Amino acid sequence: MFGVTDGFDVVIANPPYVKEYVNRSAFDGLRDSPYYQGKMDLWYMFACKGIDMLKQNGILTFIAQNNWVTSYGASKMRNKVIQDTQILSLIDFGAYRIFEAGIQTMVIILKKSTNLENYFFDYRKLISNDAEINDVVMILNKESSAKTEYLTLKIQRSKFINKALTFSASNVQNILEKILGKSNFFLDPQKEVAQGIVCPQEYLNKASQKILGEDFEIGEGIFTLTTQELKALQLSKAELRLIKPFFTTKELNRWKANPHNQKWIIYTDSSFKDKKIVERYPNIKKHLDRFKKVITSDNKPYGLHRARDEFFFKGEKIIVVRKCARPTFIYVDFDSYVSATFYIIKTERINQKYLVGVLNSRLIEFWLRHKGKMQGTNYQIDKEPLVNIPLIKANENTQGAIASVVDKILAITKDEDYLENPDKQAKVHEYEKQIDQLVYKLYGLTEEEIKIIEEQKY
């Protein structure tokens, strides 16, 4: 381009942000690229190609989504950045939305260089949920305020290959390393952690109504039904065995699980691609046939897109809210089916009441904030952050001590008036503090280290 053959001095862009599940055609012709991977965003490709287009010591500057530093689908891009460039500056705007579209962003400044194995770079972040445009100007000018954080951080290339790029002040980093060093237990990603059901058509949306016509109502249940809709189908006993209790954030809050579900799901798996199977359930078939034109499941029109292993939905488990302002782990001891809005933990290797207590502790919140996956100031607790939490399988006495405090919390939170009762909420907060202290002791933290965690802005 323009006769340039040895690379550009500068590559600068506001690249397009496109997820493959939103627009598959945008990735046509790119899937054979060495930079392609599942769950990636299109702009990662722009970043990798941009680095290739630079001359040695050339500069790349992007304004881009800020979750690439921890996103599973950005691992190839991160390796490219670590191996082929020197990070000069990362300016993270945190929760502040630079763009009206609501994307959380950062400015990335890289130099194409492999000269240094170890180097320092400039890291800046807005750490307030209520930042304004003046705070953005301040962080660009590196002016101090309560809403900004400035760090000079070290990159040791060999240590960051195939790793998330999480950065913390040295005193915080020391605590994180201590927590990791104390751990002796990690969740098994294959056997103990699973995402909820993927069901593209839970309810009829506006776009689908345009296809089906005005005789269909927006919000009408397709695979997910209200009790009234379920009764109207007049299902047989055999058909009712396919109907499972479906839970949402209306019933699932931190600690608390209300067993009185308001929704039901038609739980059909990939076997329902065989039309002979669905013929055994005529009323369900008749219902789903009404929506056949808009059902996009891989197992359409009668099977859920991803039904998941039913083992995870039965009996005792911990349900995890995937995107949250505060890590939210819920102890559940009854059958409960949930969507991909949640992850499920189910293990027989450790007391699950003890585990939910540790997971809801301030110490694990601190870990996830610095070593998990963040979108601005919000947590995104996917499988990767979950299975990387450094847990401790304590002796039975310690597990029992924490589990007994969890029992006290569960006894309060099961009350119907809990969410409207300040006294009960204050009591739960008191018990949470007790758990925090037990967990700090479990990990062997000093008073000074506890103070650092407690004083963190959450």
Salt bridges, closest charged atoms under 4 A:
ASP9 OD1 - LYS55 NZ 3.32
GLU20 OE2 - ARG24 NH1 3.73
GLU20 OE2 - ARG31 NE 2.89
ASP28 OD1 - ARG31 NH1 2.98
ASP52 OD1 - LYS80 NZ 2.54
ASP84 OD2 - LYS80 NZ 2.86
ASP122 OD2 - ARG124 NE 2.72
ASP122 OD1 - LYS142 NZ 3.30
ASP130 OD1 - LYS147 NZ 3.84
ASP135 OD2 - LYS147 NZ 3.61
GLU192 OE2 - ARG349 NE 2.73
GLU220 OE2 - ARG290 NH1 2.91
ASP289 OD2 - LYS285 NZ 2.85
ASP289 OD1 - LYS292 NZ 3.52
ASP298 OD1 - HIS305 ND1 3.84
ASP298 OD2 - ARG306 NH1 3.13
GLU310 OE2 - LYS244 NZ 3.40
ASP335 OD2 - LYS314 NZ 3.91
GLU365 OE1 - ARG326 NE 3.88
GLU365 OE1 - ARG362 NE 3.88
ASP382 OD1 - ARG322 NE 2.47
ASP382 OD2 - LYS373 NZ 2.89
ASP407 OD1 - LYS353 NZ 2.62
ASP415 OD2 - LYS424 NZ 2.96
ASP417 OD1 - LYS424 NZ 2.82
GLU430 OE2 - LYS427 NZ 3.37
GLU432 OE2 - ARG254 NE 3.07
GLU432 OE1 - ARG326 NH2 3.99
GLU432 OE1 - HIS429 ND1 3.64
GLU449 OE1 - LYS178 NZ 2.94
GLU454 OE1 - ARG362 NH1 3.85
GLU455 OE2 - LYS451 NZ 4.00
